[in-house]
């Protein structure tokens, strides 16, 4: 998790020009860091590459729009990193 | 090409689904209302339409790879370089290759050649969404048949 956080924070800092020290596990990528859905495509691309996964952005977006999930479920940094760890573990198994 | 109707791709020469790449052809018309303004006495294909041409080739590639199940919409353009002028009556070769297919988005690299020389290139990002209307889906099916989009590998 801590390694994942460091990697994801570095990706966000680089792609969105946000100082690294402003990104914490409690940061909401959308609401606190001001990342919009278009910016997040670049972040998702870099995360997909770094972790060898495919972040299910389409599914997450559908769930958010349908009110089945909250933004923080996927975009609070610590939750995002936990999802990435799950996806990476699944990818390793397959 | 029908510039004023944004129909930029005339035909698909090669669709390689294994390599996730596409090669298309376009002929710039001799006359178009676009050239009346761009520019008087010095007709050139506007750079934004060259970018649109690369986006459409990329879009057809993504459509073919997802088996025409959803529609790619251009979301961002990076590193666009317009290297030389494209005049009326030019034959263009448009190539695009998939860089990454994510969930609900895709990225491509594309370029256009004229007379064997690269005239422009760019990195493009697309949001991939369900067809927003049956009319658009029908229109895309018509276009796909018209330009001969089919898998060759």
gemmi code that builds the backbone of each chain (N, CA, C; Angstrom):
import gemmi

chains = {
    "A": [
        ("UNK", (0.836, -1.219, 0.000), (0.000, 0.000, 0.000), (0.862, 1.258, 0.000)),
        ("UNK", (1.904, 1.285, 0.874), (2.717, 2.506, 0.930), (3.479, 2.705, -0.375)),
        ("UNK", (3.992, 1.603, -0.948), (4.652, 1.707, -2.247), (3.676, 2.146, -3.326)),
        ("UNK", (2.480, 1.570, -3.268), (1.451, 1.943, -4.241), (1.139, 3.427, -4.117)),
        ("UNK", (0.967, 3.881, -2.881), (0.664, 5.306, -2.673), (1.771, 6.187, -3.241)),
        ("UNK", (3.005, 5.825, -2.967), (4.119, 6.649, -3.458), (4.125, 6.708, -4.987)),
        ("UNK", (3.876, 5.560, -5.596), (3.877, 5.522, -7.071), (2.727, 6.344, -7.644)),
        ("UNK", (1.533, 6.154, -7.057), (0.360, 6.873, -7.576), (0.494, 8.375, -7.323)),
        ("UNK", (0.981, 8.725, -6.150), (1.165, 10.156, -5.844), (2.159, 10.786, -6.823)),
        ("UNK", (3.220, 10.050, -7.133), (4.220, 10.579, -8.078), (3.597, 10.754, -9.467)),
        ("UNK", (2.760, 9.793, -9.871), (2.097, 9.893, -11.180), (1.178, 11.115, -11.211)),
        ("UNK", (0.402, 11.288, -10.153), (-0.536, 12.423, -10.111), (0.234, 13.745, -10.092)),
        ("UNK", (1.286, 13.772, -9.306), (2.077, 14.998, -9.220), (2.638, 15.371, -10.589)),
        ("UNK", (3.146, 14.369, -11.294), (3.777, 14.631, -12.590), (2.753, 14.971, -13.667)),
        ("UNK", (1.662, 14.201, -13.728), (0.708, 14.415, -14.823), (-0.153, 15.655, -14.599)),
        ("UNK", (-0.413, 15.995, -13.329), (-1.336, 17.101, -13.057), (-0.660, 18.322, -12.456)),
        ("UNK", (0.679, 18.267, -12.365), (1.441, 19.413, -11.865), (0.977, 19.827, -10.466)),
        ("UNK", (0.814, 18.829, -9.598), (0.420, 19.088, -8.207), (1.634, 18.752, -7.323)),
        ("UNK", (2.021, 19.668, -6.422), (3.178, 19.366, -5.546), (2.955, 18.065, -4.783)),
        ("UNK", (3.984, 17.246, -4.756), (3.884, 15.922, -4.140), (3.427, 16.005, -2.680)),
        ("UNK", (3.900, 17.040, -1.984), (3.593, 17.136, -0.542), (2.115, 17.442, -0.287)),
        ("UNK", (1.395, 17.878, -1.319), (-0.040, 18.160, -1.136), (-0.891, 16.897, -1.264)),
        ("UNK", (-0.276, 15.805, -1.707), (-1.028, 14.571, -1.945), (-0.838, 13.639, -0.751)),
        ("UNK", (-1.924, 13.342, -0.066), (-1.859, 12.461, 1.104), (-2.843, 11.306, 0.910)),
        ("UNK", (-2.741, 10.270, 1.745), (-3.699, 9.156, 1.619), (-5.144, 9.603, 1.833)),
        ("UNK", (-5.336, 10.734, 2.534), (-6.696, 11.220, 2.789), (-7.182, 12.210, 1.722)),
        ("UNK", (-6.343, 12.486, 0.719), (-6.757, 13.426, -0.338), (-7.776, 12.770, -1.249)),
        ("UNK", (-8.804, 13.544, -1.574), (-9.742, 13.096, -2.608), (-9.227, 13.651, -3.930)),
        ("UNK", (-8.904, 12.750, -4.842), (-8.260, 13.177, -6.094), (-9.110, 14.196, -6.844)),
        ("UNK", (-10.412, 14.010, -6.820), (-11.304, 14.916, -7.558), (-11.553, 16.204, -6.773)),
        ("UNK", (-11.977, 16.039, -5.522), (-12.460, 17.203, -4.772), (-11.332, 18.001, -4.114)),
        ("UNK", (-10.308, 17.320, -3.610), (-9.217, 18.042, -2.932), (-8.111, 18.455, -3.892)),
        ("UNK", (-7.799, 17.581, -4.831), (-6.670, 17.861, -5.724), (-7.113, 18.525, -7.026)),
        ("UNK", (-8.432, 18.583, -7.255), (-8.950, 19.295, -8.423), (-8.719, 18.590, -9.745)),
        ("UNK", (-8.576, 17.273, -9.681), (-8.368, 16.517, -10.925), (-9.730, 16.243, -11.543)),
        ("UNK", (-9.876, 16.559, -12.823), (-11.169, 16.266, -13.460), (-11.077, 14.950, -14.232)),
        ("UNK", (-12.203, 14.555, -14.813), (-12.255, 13.225, -15.427), (-11.306, 13.116, -16.625)),
        ("UNK", (-11.093, 14.225, -17.332), (-10.171, 14.186, -18.475), (-8.725, 14.036, -17.993)),
        ("UNK", (-8.375, 14.805, -16.945), (-7.030, 14.651, -16.373), (-6.828, 13.214, -15.893)),
        ("UNK", (-7.907, 12.635, -15.370), (-7.750, 11.306, -14.786), (-7.473, 10.242, -15.859)),
        ("UNK", (-7.826, 10.529, -17.120), (-7.494, 9.571, -18.188), (-5.979, 9.406, -18.293)),
        ("UNK", (-5.251, 10.521, -18.201), (-3.784, 10.441, -18.252), (-3.237, 9.691, -17.041)),
        ("UNK", (-3.869, 9.950, -15.892), (-3.426, 9.274, -14.665), (-3.716, 7.779, -14.770)),
        ("UNK", (-4.912, 7.444, -15.243), (-5.282, 6.028, -15.391), (-4.322, 5.328, -16.354)),
        ("UNK", (-3.969, 6.022, -17.427), (-3.030, 5.462, -18.406), (-1.691, 5.125, -17.736)),
        ("UNK", (-1.184, 6.084, -16.957), (0.114, 5.878, -16.289), (0.012, 4.780, -15.223)),
        ("UNK", (-1.105, 4.737, -14.507), (-1.291, 3.691, -13.487), (-1.410, 2.324, -14.152)),
        ("UNK", (-2.201, 2.260, -15.232), (-2.335, 0.989, -15.965), (-0.962, 0.453, -16.365)),
        ("UNK", (-0.144, 1.355, -16.893), (1.193, 0.953, -17.357), (2.082, 0.539, -16.182)),
        ("UNK", (2.055, 1.343, -15.108), (2.957, 1.107, -13.981), (2.643, -0.200, -13.259)),
        ("UNK", (1.337, -0.536, -13.181), (0.954, -1.700, -12.380), (0.520, -2.901, -13.235)),
        ("UNK", (0.500, -2.725, -14.557), (0.077, -3.831, -15.424), (-1.379, -4.207, -15.221)),
        ("UNK", (-2.212, -3.208, -15.020), (-3.643, -3.458, -14.778), (-4.476, -2.619, -15.733)),
        ("UNK", (-5.772, -2.774, -15.651), (-6.685, -1.912, -16.392), (-7.708, -1.385, -15.390)),
        ("UNK", (-7.510, -0.152, -14.963), (-8.463, 0.441, -14.009), (-9.845, 0.464, -14.663)),
        ("UNK", (-10.858, -0.111, -14.018), (-12.188, -0.184, -14.657), (-12.941, 1.145, -14.591)),
        ("UNK", (-12.375, 2.147, -15.261), (-12.948, 3.494, -15.183), (-14.388, 3.543, -15.672)),
        ("UNK", (-14.675, 2.796, -16.743), (-16.034, 2.835, -17.297), (-17.029, 2.326, -16.254)),
        ("UNK", (-16.684, 1.245, -15.605), (-17.566, 0.680, -14.581), (-17.707, 1.608, -13.385)),
        ("UNK", (-16.601, 2.201, -12.958), (-16.658, 3.133, -11.821), (-17.557, 4.332, -12.164)),
        ("UNK", (-17.379, 4.845, -13.380), (-18.181, 6.006, -13.789), (-19.664, 5.663, -13.792)),
        ("UNK", (-19.990, 4.487, -14.303), (-21.400, 4.056, -14.320), (-21.961, 3.971, -12.901)),
        ("UNK", (-21.167, 3.402, -12.005), (-21.631, 3.260, -10.617), (-21.825, 4.618, -9.954)),
        ("UNK", (-20.923, 5.547, -10.231), (-21.044, 6.887, -9.652), (-22.284, 7.597, -10.193)),
        ("UNK", (-22.486, 7.457, -11.519), (-23.632, 8.134, -12.126), (-24.956, 7.533, -11.647)),
        ("UNK", (-24.931, 6.239, -11.364), (-26.156, 5.565, -10.916), (-26.358, 5.717, -9.406)),
        ("UNK", (-25.423, 6.387, -8.727), (-25.533, 6.573, -7.281), (-25.242, 5.312, -6.489)),
        ("UNK", (-24.592, 4.337, -7.142), (-24.277, 3.079, -6.449), (-22.949, 3.156, -5.693)),
        ("UNK", (-22.221, 4.213, -5.929), (-20.943, 4.411, -5.226), (-20.734, 5.902, -5.016)),
        ("UNK", (-19.852, 6.214, -4.063), (-19.518, 7.620, -3.820), (-18.137, 7.908, -4.407)),
        ("UNK", (-17.905, 9.165, -4.716), (-16.627, 9.555, -5.318), (-15.457, 9.063, -4.459)),
        ("UNK", (-15.611, 9.188, -3.124), (-14.500, 8.800, -2.251), (-14.221, 7.295, -2.284)),
        ("UNK", (-15.211, 6.506, -2.672), (-14.991, 5.053, -2.743), (-13.852, 4.723, -3.707)),
        ("UNK", (-13.750, 5.510, -4.766), (-12.740, 5.221, -5.791), (-11.627, 6.252, -5.847)),
        ("UNK", (-11.918, 7.486, -5.431), (-10.946, 8.548, -5.683), (-10.321, 9.159, -4.431)),
        ("UNK", (-10.680, 8.664, -3.248), (-9.888, 8.994, -2.060), (-8.587, 8.213, -2.221)),
        ("UNK", (-7.473, 8.886, -2.060), (-6.198, 8.256, -2.422), (-6.001, 6.883, -1.793)),
        ("UNK", (-6.314, 6.748, -0.509), (-6.065, 5.452, 0.135), (-6.997, 4.378, -0.438)),
        ("UNK", (-8.212, 4.777, -0.815), (-9.138, 3.804, -1.417), (-8.715, 3.447, -2.836)),
        ("UNK", (-8.264, 4.487, -3.563), (-7.775, 4.247, -4.927), (-6.600, 3.263, -4.901)),
        ("UNK", (-5.682, 3.486, -3.955), (-4.503, 2.611, -3.873), (-4.911, 1.186, -3.486)),
        ("UNK", (-5.898, 1.069, -2.606), (-6.372, -0.273, -2.222), (-6.974, -0.991, -3.425)),
        ("UNK", (-7.721, -0.243, -4.248), (-8.307, -0.851, -5.472), (-7.198, -1.277, -6.433)),
        ("UNK", (-6.192, -0.436, -6.541), (-5.072, -0.763, -7.441), (-4.375, -2.037, -6.953)),
        ("UNK", (-4.160, -2.122, -5.640), (-3.530, -3.335, -5.085), (-4.364, -4.579, -5.396)),
        ("UNK", (-5.686, -4.442, -5.270), (-6.576, -5.586, -5.575), (-6.460, -5.984, -7.047)),
        ("UNK", (-6.498, -4.968, -7.899), (-6.416, -5.243, -9.352), (-5.067, -5.868, -9.715)),
        ("UNK", (-4.004, -5.357, -9.086), (-2.665, -5.887, -9.382), (-2.544, -7.331, -8.904)),
        ("UNK", (-3.144, -7.615, -7.737), (-3.090, -8.989, -7.220), (-3.861, -9.937, -8.146)),
        ("UNK", (-5.010, -9.471, -8.622), (-5.807, -10.286, -9.550), (-5.047, -10.509, -10.856)),
        ("UNK", (-4.394, -9.439, -11.336), (-3.635, -9.545, -12.589), (-2.487, -10.546, -12.453)),
        ("UNK", (-1.860, -10.569, -11.261), (-0.744, -11.493, -11.042), (-1.212, -12.938, -11.067)),
        ("UNK", (-2.409, -13.157, -10.519), (-2.936, -14.525, -10.443), (-3.299, -15.076, -11.818)),
        ("UNK", (-3.739, -14.164, -12.706), (-4.228, -14.648, -14.011), (-3.111, -14.732, -15.039)),
    ],
    "B": [
        ("UNK", (-12.323, 13.142, -49.310), (-12.602, 14.059, -48.204), (-13.758, 14.987, -48.575)),
        ("UNK", (-14.649, 15.157, -47.647), (-15.667, 16.196, -47.794), (-15.484, 17.103, -46.575)),
        ("UNK", (-14.636, 18.101, -46.768), (-14.185, 18.900, -45.627), (-15.338, 19.520, -44.859)),
        ("UNK", (-16.295, 20.079, -45.613), (-17.363, 20.812, -44.942), (-18.352, 19.891, -44.226)),
        ("UNK", (-18.275, 18.590, -44.509), (-19.120, 17.624, -43.798), (-18.318, 16.798, -42.789)),
        ("UNK", (-17.056, 17.175, -42.622), (-16.183, 16.463, -41.678), (-16.069, 14.978, -42.027)),
        ("UNK", (-16.173, 14.659, -43.291), (-15.934, 13.275, -43.716), (-14.503, 13.234, -44.266)),
        ("UNK", (-13.587, 12.860, -43.397), (-12.180, 13.038, -43.713), (-11.529, 11.801, -44.323)),
        ("UNK", (-12.090, 10.651, -44.068), (-11.471, 9.407, -44.542), (-12.236, 8.892, -45.764)),
        ("UNK", (-11.501, 8.643, -46.859), (-12.143, 8.120, -48.075), (-12.226, 6.602, -48.063)),
        ("UNK", (-11.149, 5.972, -47.654), (-11.138, 4.501, -47.692), (-10.122, 3.952, -46.704)),
        ("UNK", (-10.374, 2.709, -46.305), (-9.425, 2.021, -45.429), (-8.589, 1.081, -46.291)),
        ("UNK", (-7.284, 1.245, -46.212), (-6.401, 0.395, -47.004), (-6.047, -0.879, -46.245)),
        ("UNK", (-5.664, -0.707, -44.981), (-5.302, -1.871, -44.157), (-5.827, -1.670, -42.733)),
        ("UNK", (-6.494, -2.694, -42.237), (-6.820, -2.732, -40.814), (-6.155, -3.975, -40.253)),
        ("UNK", (-5.197, -3.765, -39.364), (-4.494, -4.899, -38.778), (-4.893, -4.992, -37.304)),
        ("UNK", (-5.820, -5.895, -37.015), (-6.309, -5.980, -35.631), (-5.268, -6.611, -34.717)),
        ("UNK", (-4.387, -7.435, -35.271), (-3.330, -8.052, -34.468), (-2.350, -6.991, -33.960)),
        ("UNK", (-1.976, -6.100, -34.854), (-1.053, -5.026, -34.474), (-1.778, -3.784, -33.969)),
        ("UNK", (-3.123, -3.840, -34.044), (-3.943, -2.695, -33.624), (-3.520, -1.421, -34.365)),
        ("UNK", (-3.519, -1.523, -35.691), (-3.147, -0.357, -36.493), (-4.044, -0.272, -37.724)),
        ("UNK", (-4.055, 0.908, -38.296), (-4.912, 1.132, -39.468), (-4.199, 2.071, -40.439)),
        ("UNK", (-4.425, 1.849, -41.716), (-3.939, 2.757, -42.752), (-5.131, 3.158, -43.612)),
        ("UNK", (-5.315, 4.458, -43.749), (-6.451, 4.964, -44.520), (-5.955, 5.938, -45.587)),
        ("UNK", (-6.827, 6.193, -46.551), (-6.477, 7.146, -47.605), (-7.517, 8.254, -47.690)),
        ("UNK", (-7.027, 9.426, -48.036), (-7.909, 10.570, -48.210), (-7.385, 11.430, -49.354)),
        ("UNK", (-8.317, 11.906, -50.145), (-7.937, 12.835, -51.222), (-8.532, 14.202, -50.902)),
        ("UNK", (-7.668, 15.190, -50.843), (-8.147, 16.553, -50.573), (-8.806, 17.086, -51.839)),
        ("UNK", (-10.046, 17.581, -51.730), (-10.708, 18.075, -52.949), (-10.007, 19.312, -53.510)),
        ("UNK", (-10.250, 19.527, -54.799), (-9.668, 20.699, -55.450), (-10.330, 21.979, -54.976)),
        ("UNK", (-11.651, 21.842, -54.770), (-12.396, 23.031, -54.353), (-13.217, 22.705, -53.125)),
        ("UNK", (-13.316, 23.661, -52.243), (-14.140, 23.523, -51.050), (-14.374, 24.919, -50.485)),
        ("UNK", (-15.552, 25.145, -49.908), (-15.781, 26.456, -49.256), (-14.734, 26.752, -48.187)),
        ("UNK", (-14.162, 25.692, -47.620), (-13.128, 25.888, -46.583), (-11.963, 26.708, -47.139)),
        ("UNK", (-11.616, 26.447, -48.402), (-10.457, 27.131, -48.990), (-10.730, 28.607, -49.311)),
        ("UNK", (-12.014, 28.959, -49.323), (-12.327, 30.370, -49.594), (-11.819, 31.268, -48.461)),
        ("UNK", (-11.803, 30.669, -47.258), (-11.312, 31.472, -46.124), (-9.935, 31.068, -45.656)),
        ("UNK", (-9.502, 29.886, -46.048), (-8.240, 29.352, -45.499), (-7.346, 28.890, -46.634)),
        ("UNK", (-6.604, 29.752, -47.334), (-6.664, 31.185, -47.205), (-6.917, 31.758, -48.590)),
        ("UNK", (-7.478, 32.957, -48.700), (-7.663, 33.561, -50.020), (-6.323, 33.664, -50.762)),
        ("UNK", (-6.252, 33.048, -51.927), (-5.015, 33.114, -52.722), (-3.950, 32.134, -52.271)),
        ("UNK", (-4.211, 31.373, -51.215), (-3.207, 30.411, -50.738), (-3.942, 29.282, -49.991)),
        ("UNK", (-4.645, 28.444, -50.797), (-5.499, 27.415, -50.200), (-4.679, 26.356, -49.468)),
        ("UNK", (-5.067, 26.080, -48.226), (-4.401, 25.054, -47.405), (-5.451, 24.321, -46.578)),
        ("UNK", (-5.225, 23.029, -46.358), (-6.097, 22.309, -45.426), (-5.783, 22.822, -44.020)),
        ("UNK", (-6.796, 23.299, -43.278), (-6.529, 23.790, -41.924), (-5.938, 22.694, -41.034)),
        ("UNK", (-5.010, 23.086, -40.190), (-4.377, 22.112, -39.294), (-5.384, 21.368, -38.438)),
        ("UNK", (-6.426, 22.064, -37.996), (-7.427, 21.384, -37.148), (-8.107, 20.254, -37.920)),
        ("UNK", (-8.224, 20.418, -39.237), (-8.851, 19.344, -40.021), (-7.874, 18.187, -40.248)),
        ("UNK", (-6.593, 18.480, -40.255), (-5.615, 17.383, -40.311), (-5.664, 16.585, -39.003)),
        ("UNK", (-5.794, 17.305, -37.894), (-5.927, 16.615, -36.603), (-7.221, 15.791, -36.590)),
        ("UNK", (-8.298, 16.375, -37.112), (-9.561, 15.645, -37.200), (-9.397, 14.386, -38.068)),
        ("UNK", (-8.617, 14.505, -39.130), (-8.395, 13.350, -40.011), (-7.679, 12.232, -39.252)),
        ("UNK", (-6.662, 12.604, -38.476), (-5.958, 11.591, -37.664), (-6.901, 11.013, -36.601)),
        ("UNK", (-7.764, 11.862, -36.061), (-8.710, 11.391, -35.039), (-9.716, 10.410, -35.655)),
        ("UNK", (-10.170, 10.707, -36.872), (-11.147, 9.801, -37.492), (-10.517, 8.450, -37.836)),
        ("UNK", (-9.284, 8.468, -38.334), (-8.612, 7.187, -38.603), (-8.462, 6.397, -37.306)),
        ("UNK", (-8.065, 7.092, -36.246), (-7.942, 6.431, -34.936), (-9.287, 5.914, -34.462)),
        ("UNK", (-10.307, 6.728, -34.659), (-11.649, 6.334, -34.232), (-12.136, 5.085, -34.941)),
        ("UNK", (-11.879, 5.015, -36.261), (-12.279, 3.802, -36.995), (-11.503, 2.587, -36.494)),
        ("UNK", (-10.239, 2.798, -36.157), (-9.450, 1.691, -35.601), (-10.072, 1.198, -34.289)),
        ("UNK", (-10.396, 2.137, -33.400), (-10.977, 1.755, -32.105), (-12.332, 1.082, -32.303)),
        ("UNK", (-13.126, 1.624, -33.211), (-14.435, 1.015, -33.515), (-14.268, -0.437, -33.960)),
        ("UNK", (-13.305, -0.647, -34.847), (-13.099, -2.013, -35.352), (-12.620, -2.935, -34.238)),
        ("UNK", (-11.724, -2.417, -33.389), (-11.184, -3.272, -32.330), (-12.240, -3.623, -31.282)),
        ("UNK", (-13.187, -2.697, -31.059), (-14.246, -3.029, -30.091), (-15.488, -3.622, -30.779)),
        ("UNK", (-15.280, -4.007, -32.041), (-16.338, -4.652, -32.829), (-17.595, -3.796, -32.901)),
        ("UNK", (-17.374, -2.495, -33.040), (-18.445, -1.526, -33.297), (-19.484, -1.506, -32.176)),
        ("UNK", (-19.016, -1.805, -30.950), (-19.957, -1.876, -29.830), (-20.123, -0.531, -29.127)),
        ("UNK", (-19.168, 0.359, -29.296), (-19.249, 1.656, -28.619), (-18.485, 2.686, -29.434)),
        ("UNK", (-18.715, 3.942, -29.093), (-18.252, 5.048, -29.939), (-17.105, 5.811, -29.281)),
        ("UNK", (-15.984, 5.966, -29.996), (-14.899, 6.786, -29.458), (-15.126, 8.277, -29.750)),
        ("UNK", (-14.908, 9.096, -28.735), (-15.008, 10.553, -28.901), (-13.657, 11.168, -28.542)),
        ("UNK", (-13.184, 12.049, -29.404), (-11.880, 12.680, -29.164), (-11.909, 13.477, -27.854)),
        ("UNK", (-10.929, 13.230, -26.992), (-10.905, 13.897, -25.682), (-9.684, 14.786, -25.508)),
        ("UNK", (-8.551, 14.364, -26.065), (-7.393, 15.262, -25.959), (-6.410, 15.020, -27.103)),
        ("UNK", (-5.659, 16.057, -27.384), (-4.649, 16.017, -28.457), (-3.333, 16.485, -27.855)),
        ("UNK", (-2.317, 15.645, -27.986), (-1.013, 16.011, -27.427), (0.054, 15.955, -28.505)),
        ("UNK", (1.059, 16.771, -28.305), (2.230, 16.717, -29.176), (1.856, 16.808, -30.652)),
        ("UNK", (0.827, 17.594, -30.948), (0.428, 17.742, -32.351), (1.469, 18.589, -33.083)),
        ("UNK", (1.959, 18.050, -34.173), (2.933, 18.795, -34.977), (2.423, 18.876, -36.409)),
        ("UNK", (2.326, 20.099, -36.911), (1.894, 20.336, -38.288), (3.151, 20.726, -39.054)),
        ("UNK", (3.698, 19.748, -39.774), (5.064, 19.897, -40.257), (5.181, 20.605, -41.596)),
        ("UNK", (4.155, 20.451, -42.433), (4.194, 21.185, -43.701), (2.788, 21.392, -44.229)),
        ("UNK", (2.654, 22.283, -45.201), (1.344, 22.633, -45.749), (0.757, 21.474, -46.547)),
        ("UNK", (-0.563, 21.355, -46.486), (-1.267, 20.377, -47.324), (-2.197, 21.150, -48.256)),
        ("UNK", (-1.912, 21.101, -49.562), (-2.699, 21.901, -50.515), (-3.907, 21.126, -51.032)),
        ("UNK", (-4.792, 21.771, -51.788), (-5.875, 21.050, -52.473), (-5.299, 19.982, -53.402)),
        ("UNK", (-6.097, 18.965, -53.668), (-5.757, 17.896, -54.618), (-4.640, 16.975, -54.115)),
        ("UNK", (-4.367, 17.002, -52.825), (-3.301, 16.147, -52.279), (-3.864, 14.771, -51.938)),
        ("UNK", (-3.053, 13.754, -52.208), (-3.391, 12.392, -51.767), (-2.691, 12.139, -50.437)),
        ("UNK", (-3.488, 11.766, -49.444), (-2.936, 11.594, -48.102), (-3.024, 10.133, -47.662)),
        ("UNK", (-1.981, 9.705, -46.967), (-1.999, 8.389, -46.319), (-2.037, 8.645, -44.810)),
        ("UNK", (-3.064, 8.120, -44.168), (-3.290, 8.383, -42.745), (-3.084, 7.082, -41.977)),
        ("UNK", (-2.184, 7.112, -41.011), (-1.915, 5.891, -40.233), (-2.151, 6.168, -38.751)),
        ("UNK", (-2.707, 5.171, -38.074), (-2.918, 5.287, -36.625), (-2.639, 3.942, -35.986)),
        ("UNK", (-2.107, 3.997, -34.777), (-1.834, 2.766, -34.028), (-2.277, 2.956, -32.582)),
        ("UNK", (-2.843, 1.894, -32.035), (-3.302, 1.948, -30.648), (-2.098, 1.922, -29.706)),
        ("UNK", (-2.050, 2.897, -28.817), (-0.991, 2.930, -27.803), (-1.428, 2.216, -26.541)),
        ("UNK", (-2.682, 2.422, -26.174), (-3.190, 1.820, -24.933), (-4.710, 1.778, -24.980)),
        ("UNK", (-5.257, 0.636, -24.609), (-6.713, 0.552, -24.502), (-7.056, 0.376, -23.034)),
        ("UNK", (-7.627, 1.401, -22.448), (-8.041, 1.318, -21.050), (-9.504, 0.951, -20.970)),
        ("UNK", (-10.046, 1.112, -19.779), (-11.468, 0.865, -19.592), (-12.205, 2.173, -19.832)),
        ("UNK", (-12.901, 2.260, -20.944), (-13.642, 3.480, -21.247), (-12.813, 4.562, -21.907)),
        ("UNK", (-11.572, 4.257, -22.241), (-10.761, 5.240, -22.959), (-9.677, 4.510, -23.753)),
        ("UNK", (-9.120, 5.203, -24.716), (-8.025, 4.627, -25.504), (-7.117, 5.756, -25.974)),
        ("UNK", (-5.867, 5.390, -26.236), (-4.894, 6.368, -26.723), (-4.260, 5.849, -28.002)),
        ("UNK", (-4.063, 6.736, -28.936), (-3.434, 6.352, -30.204), (-2.315, 7.326, -30.552)),
        ("UNK", (-1.467, 6.875, -31.471), (-0.525, 7.771, -32.130), (-0.874, 7.724, -33.612)),
        ("UNK", (-0.899, 8.877, -34.242), (-1.298, 8.917, -35.653), (-0.416, 9.892, -36.427)),
        ("UNK", (-0.327, 9.649, -37.722), (0.377, 10.600, -38.581), (-0.191, 10.565, -39.990)),
        ("UNK", (0.122, 11.594, -40.756), (-0.334, 11.691, -42.151), (0.882, 11.937, -43.034)),
        ("UNK", (0.924, 11.200, -44.137), (1.978, 11.409, -45.129), (1.380, 11.967, -46.422)),
        ("UNK", (2.141, 12.823, -47.074), (1.781, 13.344, -48.392), (3.032, 13.296, -49.252)),
        ("UNK", (2.911, 12.628, -50.396), (4.083, 12.473, -51.279), (5.265, 11.854, -50.541)),
        ("UNK", (4.980, 10.873, -49.668), (6.041, 10.177, -48.958), (6.647, 10.949, -47.806)),
        ("UNK", (6.107, 12.115, -47.518), (6.677, 12.958, -46.469), (5.659, 13.129, -45.348)),
        ("UNK", (6.130, 12.996, -44.096), (5.209, 13.163, -42.970), (4.813, 14.632, -42.854)),
        ("UNK", (3.508, 14.880, -42.882), (3.063, 16.271, -42.798), (2.534, 16.628, -41.410)),
        ("UNK", (2.126, 15.613, -40.636), (1.679, 15.910, -39.280), (1.621, 14.633, -38.449)),
        ("UNK", (1.644, 14.803, -37.140), (1.501, 13.665, -36.238), (0.997, 14.172, -34.894)),
        ("UNK", (0.427, 13.244, -34.111), (-0.131, 13.627, -32.808), (-0.404, 12.389, -31.978)),
        ("UNK", (-0.540, 12.618, -30.671), (-1.011, 11.581, -29.748), (-2.435, 11.959, -29.351)),
        ("UNK", (-3.336, 11.011, -29.476), (-4.756, 11.315, -29.280), (-5.346, 10.436, -28.189)),
        ("UNK", (-6.237, 11.024, -27.405), (-6.951, 10.267, -26.381), (-8.447, 10.320, -26.687)),
        ("UNK", (-9.102, 9.194, -26.504), (-10.545, 9.087, -26.785), (-11.270, 8.566, -25.556)),
        ("UNK", (-12.437, 9.129, -25.295), (-13.371, 8.491, -24.374), (-14.192, 7.516, -25.205)),
        ("UNK", (-14.431, 6.344, -24.671), (-15.228, 5.353, -25.401), (-16.531, 5.159, -24.632)),
        ("UNK", (-17.628, 5.447, -25.310), (-18.933, 5.449, -24.644), (-19.956, 4.693, -25.479)),
        ("UNK", (-21.047, 4.262, -24.852), (-22.122, 3.665, -25.652), (-22.609, 4.684, -26.690)),
        ("UNK", (-23.072, 4.195, -27.836), (-23.615, 5.118, -28.844), (-24.723, 5.939, -28.196)),
        ("UNK", (-24.615, 7.271, -28.258), (-25.616, 8.099, -27.579), (-26.964, 8.136, -28.286)),
        ("UNK", (-27.004, 7.701, -29.550), (-28.300, 7.683, -30.253), (-28.256, 6.616, -31.348)),
        ("UNK", (-29.409, 6.017, -31.624), (-29.474, 5.034, -32.719), (-29.108, 5.662, -34.059)),
        ("UNK", (-29.427, 6.940, -34.202), (-29.130, 7.632, -35.465), (-27.623, 7.669, -35.715)),
        ("UNK", (-26.861, 7.981, -34.676), (-25.404, 8.020, -34.830), (-24.855, 6.621, -35.127)),
        ("UNK", (-25.393, 5.632, -34.435), (-24.930, 4.260, -34.675), (-25.195, 3.856, -36.127)),
        ("UNK", (-26.381, 4.198, -36.629), (-26.694, 3.885, -38.036), (-25.758, 4.634, -38.977)),
        ("UNK", (-25.517, 5.906, -38.654), (-24.628, 6.713, -39.495), (-23.230, 6.095, -39.537)),
        ("UNK", (-22.753, 5.654, -38.385), (-21.414, 5.069, -38.341), (-21.363, 3.768, -39.128)),
        ("UNK", (-22.411, 2.976, -39.045), (-22.466, 1.728, -39.828), (-22.401, 2.038, -41.319)),
        ("UNK", (-23.125, 3.077, -41.728), (-23.111, 3.481, -43.139), (-21.704, 3.916, -43.554)),
        ("UNK", (-21.062, 4.707, -42.691), (-19.716, 5.179, -42.994), (-18.729, 4.020, -43.091)),
        ("UNK", (-18.871, 3.085, -42.159), (-17.971, 1.933, -42.113), (-18.047, 1.142, -43.413)),
        ("UNK", (-19.276, 0.955, -43.888), (-19.442, 0.222, -45.155), (-18.895, 1.038, -46.324)),
        ("UNK", (-19.141, 2.340, -46.270), (-18.724, 3.225, -47.362), (-17.206, 3.251, -47.526)),
        ("UNK", (-16.487, 3.266, -46.414), (-15.025, 3.374, -46.519), (-14.335, 2.003, -46.547)),
        ("UNK", (-15.123, 0.940, -46.417), (-14.546, -0.405, -46.538), (-13.773, -0.850, -45.319)),
        ("UNK", (-14.309, -0.529, -44.149), (-13.625, -0.921, -42.914), (-13.914, -2.379, -42.596)),
        ("UNK", (-12.879, -3.190, -42.650), (-13.034, -4.593, -42.285), (-11.675, -5.131, -41.864)),
        ("UNK", (-11.709, -6.181, -41.082), (-10.458, -6.743, -40.582), (-9.697, -7.432, -41.705)),
        ("UNK", (-8.398, -7.207, -41.731), (-7.577, -7.898, -42.726), (-6.577, -8.836, -42.065)),
        ("UNK", (-6.440, -8.731, -40.741), (-5.517, -9.618, -40.027), (-6.112, -9.994, -38.688)),
    ],
}
model = gemmi.Model(1)
for chain_id, residues in chains.items():
    chain = gemmi.Chain(chain_id)
    for i, (resn, *xyz) in enumerate(residues, 1):
        res = gemmi.Residue()
        res.name, res.seqid = resn, gemmi.SeqId(i, " ")
        for name, pos in zip(("N", "CA", "C"), xyz):
            atom = gemmi.Atom()
            atom.name, atom.element = name, gemmi.Element(name[0])
            atom.pos, atom.b_iso = gemmi.Position(*pos), 0.0
            res.add_atom(atom)
        chain.add_residue(res)
    model.add_chain(chain)
structure = gemmi.Structure()
structure.add_model(model)
structure.setup_entities()
